[in-house]
Amino acid sequence: MTNSTADTRKKQRRPLTVKDLIAALAEYPPDLRVVVNGYEASFDNLHVDSLSTMSIRPKPDHAEWEGENEEAWLNPGANEFSAVCIARKSH
């Protein structure tokens, strides 16, 4: 592993700053929705490698502790859209 590769991995593992998040999100189309996977309590640090694109759809019958959307493959149908997901490490 080269130093630059090691530096990149190290940078991806540290918690994101606003500057890092802006730079990471700049890689995506500006009109793409941004979501975070839901859970009940507390907070997690975000990391550059926690961003991914996925197809999701609204989940109107969600419990208050669940997220408002679900992955589209779980219940294919209308209202699917692409989004950048910022994945929490604890879920």
C-alpha positions as CSV (number, residue, x, y, z in Angstrom):
1,M,0.0,0.0,0.0
2,T,1.4,3.4,-1.0
3,N,1.5,6.3,1.4
4,S,-1.2,8.2,-0.6
5,T,-3.5,5.1,-0.4
6,A,-2.8,4.8,3.4
7,D,-3.4,8.6,3.8
8,T,-6.7,8.3,1.9
9,R,-7.9,5.4,4.0
10,K,-6.9,7.2,7.2
11,K,-8.8,10.3,6.0
12,Q,-11.9,8.2,5.2
13,R,-11.9,6.7,8.7
14,R,-11.8,10.0,10.6
15,P,-15.1,11.8,11.4
16,L,-16.3,14.1,8.6
17,T,-16.1,17.8,9.0
18,V,-18.4,20.2,7.2
19,K,-15.6,20.9,4.6
20,D,-15.2,17.1,4.0
21,L,-19.0,16.6,3.6
22,I,-19.3,19.5,1.2
23,A,-16.4,18.1,-0.9
24,A,-17.9,14.5,-0.8
25,L,-21.4,15.7,-1.7
26,A,-20.0,17.8,-4.6
27,E,-19.3,14.5,-6.4
28,Y,-23.1,13.9,-6.8
29,P,-25.7,15.7,-8.9
30,P,-26.9,18.8,-7.0
31,D,-30.6,17.8,-7.1
32,L,-30.1,14.4,-5.6
33,R,-31.8,13.9,-2.3
34,V,-29.7,13.1,0.8
35,V,-30.9,10.7,3.4
36,V,-29.5,9.0,6.6
37,N,-30.5,5.6,7.8
38,G,-32.7,5.9,10.9
39,Y,-32.4,4.6,14.4
40,E,-33.8,5.4,17.8
41,A,-31.2,7.4,19.7
42,S,-27.8,9.0,20.0
43,F,-25.4,10.2,17.3
44,D,-22.7,8.6,15.1
45,N,-19.7,10.2,13.4
46,L,-20.0,10.3,9.6
47,H,-17.1,9.2,7.4
48,V,-16.4,9.7,3.7
49,D,-16.9,6.0,3.0
50,S,-20.3,6.1,4.6
51,L,-21.8,7.8,1.5
52,S,-23.5,5.8,-1.2
53,T,-26.2,6.1,-3.9
54,M,-29.3,4.0,-3.6
55,S,-32.8,3.7,-4.8
56,I,-35.4,4.3,-2.1
57,R,-39.1,4.9,-1.8
58,P,-41.4,6.5,0.8
59,K,-42.7,4.3,3.6
60,P,-45.9,6.0,4.7
61,D,-46.8,3.5,7.4
62,H,-43.4,3.8,9.2
63,A,-43.3,3.7,13.0
64,E,-42.1,7.0,14.6
65,W,-38.7,5.3,15.5
66,E,-38.2,4.1,11.9
67,G,-37.1,6.1,8.9
68,E,-39.5,7.7,6.5
69,N,-38.2,5.8,3.5
70,E,-37.0,2.2,2.7
71,E,-34.8,0.6,0.1
72,A,-36.9,0.2,-3.1
73,W,-36.0,-3.4,-3.5
74,L,-37.8,-4.2,-0.2
75,N,-41.1,-3.2,-1.7
76,P,-40.8,-2.4,-5.4
77,G,-43.3,0.0,-7.0
78,A,-44.1,3.6,-7.6
79,N,-42.4,6.6,-6.0
80,E,-38.9,5.3,-6.2
81,F,-36.1,7.9,-6.3
82,S,-32.3,7.9,-6.1
83,A,-30.6,9.4,-3.1
84,V,-27.2,9.8,-1.5
85,C,-27.3,7.8,1.7
86,I,-25.1,8.7,4.6
87,A,-25.0,5.4,6.5
88,R,-24.8,5.3,10.2
89,K,-22.3,2.8,11.6
90,S,-24.8,1.7,14.3
91,H,-28.1,0.5,13.1
